[in-house]
Amino acid sequence: MTNIKAKKRFGQNFLKDESVLFKIIESMPNNDNRIVEIGPGLGDLTKKLVKCKDVTAYEVDRDLYAILQAEFIQELDSGRFELLLGDVLQRWEDGSTLYDSKYDLIANLPYYIATNIILKALDDDNCENIIVMVQKEVANKFVASAGDKDFSSLGVITKLVSTQACTLITVPPESFSPPPKVDSAVIHIKKDMGKKVDTEFKKFLKLCFMQPRKKLIKNISTQVDKVLLEKIFNELGLSNTIRPHELEASLYSLLYKGINNGRDTTSTASTIKC
């Protein structure tokens, strides 16, 4: 297994640092949820996960899939481990959850699709905890708070649908084989299972952060009447000079509702579901 070369097209960087692997295991919630792992690679994390709980793993690389089948033959036979070949993003696009009951996503994610995976997991009704390794820059965006320079639409969404979002550990490039060119981080997002944001709200956030260093009202006014905006900003006690990264997530929700309520009643825009 050590002779397997990472494939760039799959964003493969195999985590080898035992201390990081143990940190991930230690952070696992004490619950009865299934574990879902995306991109198990050579199985270094998988070996530790299956000792704790039952695991369902998705692997898109056929070569690694065959290696994992041989490596975990006993766990597969016992039912403690389920290995599926395929693209998880496609599974989500097809309208399926990654597991049919509650699960926790624990994985060293391929960096080129990490953001999309986390957003899909946040939307997945069966996913309760997300403990994943991602590029540090991406991690910062998901766990940032209002006022932080990294606060973006990703942070707003995370704040609205979670009860916890934090960085567990920062991981240097030498912890991987081959080493990536950036630092990495493990984050933990615990979802509030009763909350969710809809597609129209996400589009609204994209508009708000269109030019993140410009005034928020200027970004929104490219699609919303400025007189209406100024009225709503005044009602919410917001300064017209506030920047997108300075506004609390809860106020984005109120701002969105105010805009929808103030538009013509023929508007088909949805309201936030949280």
URFEN-V391974 format. One record per backbone hydrogen bond with DSSP energy under -0.5 kcal/mol. NH is the residue of the N-H (numbers start at 0). CO is the residue of the C=O. If there is no record, write none. Layout:
BEGIN
nh=NH co=CO
nh=NH co=CO
END
This chain:
BEGIN
nh=3 co=0
nh=7 co=5
nh=9 co=6
nh=10 co=7
nh=11 co=6
nh=13 co=176
nh=15 co=174
nh=16 co=174
nh=17 co=15
nh=20 co=16
nh=21 co=17
nh=22 co=18
nh=23 co=19
nh=24 co=20
nh=25 co=21
nh=26 co=22
nh=27 co=24
nh=30 co=28
nh=33 co=101
nh=34 co=53
nh=35 co=103
nh=36 co=55
nh=38 co=36
nh=38 co=57
nh=42 co=39
nh=46 co=42
nh=47 co=43
nh=47 co=44
nh=48 co=44
nh=49 co=45
nh=51 co=48
nh=52 co=48
nh=54 co=79
nh=55 co=34
nh=56 co=81
nh=57 co=36
nh=58 co=56
nh=58 co=83
nh=61 co=59
nh=64 co=60
nh=65 co=61
nh=66 co=62
nh=67 co=63
nh=68 co=64
nh=69 co=65
nh=70 co=66
nh=71 co=67
nh=72 co=69
nh=75 co=71
nh=76 co=72
nh=77 co=73
nh=78 co=74
nh=79 co=74
nh=80 co=74
nh=81 co=54
nh=83 co=56
nh=83 co=81
nh=85 co=58
nh=85 co=83
nh=87 co=85
nh=90 co=86
nh=91 co=87
nh=92 co=88
nh=93 co=89
nh=94 co=91
nh=95 co=90
nh=102 co=125
nh=103 co=33
nh=104 co=128
nh=105 co=35
nh=105 co=103
nh=106 co=130
nh=108 co=106
nh=108 co=132
nh=110 co=10
nh=112 co=109
nh=113 co=110
nh=116 co=112
nh=117 co=113
nh=118 co=114
nh=119 co=115
nh=120 co=116
nh=121 co=117
nh=122 co=118
nh=123 co=119
nh=124 co=122
nh=126 co=123
nh=127 co=102
nh=127 co=125
nh=128 co=102
nh=129 co=188
nh=130 co=104
nh=130 co=128
nh=131 co=129
nh=131 co=186
nh=132 co=106
nh=133 co=131
nh=133 co=184
nh=135 co=182
nh=137 co=134
nh=138 co=134
nh=139 co=135
nh=140 co=136
nh=141 co=137
nh=142 co=138
nh=143 co=139
nh=146 co=244
nh=147 co=144
nh=150 co=147
nh=151 co=140
nh=155 co=151
nh=156 co=152
nh=157 co=153
nh=158 co=154
nh=159 co=155
nh=160 co=156
nh=161 co=157
nh=162 co=189
nh=163 co=189
nh=165 co=187
nh=167 co=165
nh=167 co=185
nh=168 co=185
nh=170 co=183
nh=174 co=171
nh=175 co=172
nh=176 co=13
nh=183 co=170
nh=184 co=133
nh=185 co=168
nh=186 co=131
nh=186 co=184
nh=187 co=165
nh=188 co=129
nh=189 co=163
nh=189 co=187
nh=190 co=127
nh=190 co=188
nh=191 co=160
nh=192 co=190
nh=194 co=191
nh=195 co=272
nh=201 co=197
nh=202 co=198
nh=203 co=199
nh=204 co=200
nh=205 co=201
nh=206 co=202
nh=207 co=203
nh=208 co=204
nh=209 co=206
nh=211 co=208
nh=213 co=210
nh=215 co=241
nh=218 co=214
nh=219 co=215
nh=220 co=216
nh=221 co=218
nh=222 co=219
nh=223 co=219
nh=228 co=224
nh=229 co=225
nh=230 co=226
nh=231 co=227
nh=232 co=228
nh=233 co=229
nh=234 co=230
nh=235 co=231
nh=236 co=232
nh=236 co=233
nh=237 co=232
nh=241 co=238
nh=243 co=213
nh=244 co=211
nh=245 co=242
nh=246 co=243
nh=250 co=247
nh=251 co=247
nh=252 co=248
nh=253 co=249
nh=254 co=250
nh=255 co=251
nh=256 co=252
nh=257 co=253
nh=258 co=254
nh=259 co=255
nh=260 co=256
nh=261 co=257
nh=262 co=258
nh=266 co=263
END
